[in-house]
Amino acid sequence: MDAAARVLTVNPGSSSLKLALLDAGGTVLHTLDAPAGDGDREADRLAGAIAGWPRPGAVGLRFVHGGADLVHPVVVDEAVARRLQDLADLAPLHQPQSLYALAEIRRALPGVPVVACFDTAFHAGLPPAASTYAIPAEWRERFGLRRYGFHGLSHAHASRRGAELLGLDPGTARLVVCHLGSGSSLAAVEGGRSVDTTMGFTPLDGLVMATRPGALDPGVPLWLVRHGVPAAEVEDALAHRSGLRGLAGTGDLREVRERAEEGDAAALAALDVFHHRLRGCAAAMAASLGGPDALVFTGGIGEHDPATRRRLAADLAHLGVALDEDANAAARGDADVGAPGARVRAAVVTAREDLEIAAGTRAALATGRPDAPP
């Protein structure tokens, strides 16, 4: 096989490192899915895969944050690499991991082009009403403060595949896409475009997550800093010691459910907080669409936890959401899990960020421009 037909996709997440080598048709030739580690450990895993797999013609590397200017897949040169470094403090759980991976790829695959693909890109066209913060204009303009949104690679694939699976017109379908995992966000997608989303300037906003709090009164961290808690400690706690972990002592929803079934009060409360926020945010996304045609579930929790899907559907029953109980319980891979005749359909879609990354990589290289849209 011609090496130019192969794309290595590298996806460093907050809880995992995913690698996939795809051929020109999107067939996966090799994969690696490992728990996230420190930079050195991830570099070792990446180096091992590169050494043992066929040489790719290009590498597509996921970056969580592209800022206001990097809104399409971009070939990484020195100027782009510096810009990506500048954005690291906006996504401290993710961006450094991608930068470590970039350095290792360049060392191990000299001469192979690397294309950065951004989670923020899918949300770059958010309407001003959804992206603008009600803060002084000087701050917005000087610092680029706005709602960026994240998980865009996942939302893009899930919205397109979900519409296809349910037989909806992708040019008009109104979907609430639920990317639920260690990090979680919802997106309101209309006609294939993001019109609203739950994450904001950083990936801390929105839903209750494994270790992140989601939406939080900005007065809370301000109050803590004024009362002597160092800003660095506040930042660390919001990224690593909040969310389900802060509520129940663990960020693993499976463990929280197991303890809740045993009557553990903290776990029961954590589930209630988790679902209360999920219900409210999903209803807000539905309102942004003027009513959805379907819910689409993806991500580790969205794909593998029927109980989360069941409870959210029950919470949104007044909107016309209903699941087929047997289909929901049996769902493996892409599946229609909606009840027959329900006004709002429902689907489970396997997260395939690798396909989005590979497509963006090929498009950027095909045009010969460093900022080519997919």
DADA-V204524 format. One line per field, one symbol per residue. psi: psi as a letter, one per 30 degrees, with the letter a starting at -180 (. if undefined). burial: # if it has 9 or more other ideal C-beta (glycine too) atoms within 8 Angstrom, else .. A space follows every 50 residues. Layout:
psi->???
burial->???
//
This chain:
psi->kkfffkkjkkikafgljkkkjkafggkkeklkjlkkaleeeeeeeeeeee eflkklflkkkkkekgaffjglkkkjaeeeeeeeefgeffiffeeeeeee eeeeeeefikfkkkkkkkffefgfgkkeeffkkilkeeeeeefhjljela geeeeeeeeeeeeeeggljfffkjkjkjjjbekkllkjkkhgkkfllflc elgflclkaegkfakkkffeeeeeefgfkkeeeeeeefefgabeefeffk gjeeeeeeeefggkeeeeeeeeeeeeeeeeeeeeeeeffgklflkkklle eeegjeeeeeeeeefgeffgkkljeeeeefkkakkjglkkfkejlklkkk kifeeeeeeeeeeeeefgkfhkl.
burial->..#..##################....###.#.#.##....##.###.## ..##.############..#######...##.##..##.########### ######.##..#.##########..#...####.....##.....##### ################.#.#..##################.#.####### #.############.#....#..##........###############.. #.#.######...#.######.###.###.######.##..######### ###.#..######.###.#.####..##..#...####...#.######. #.#############......#.#
//
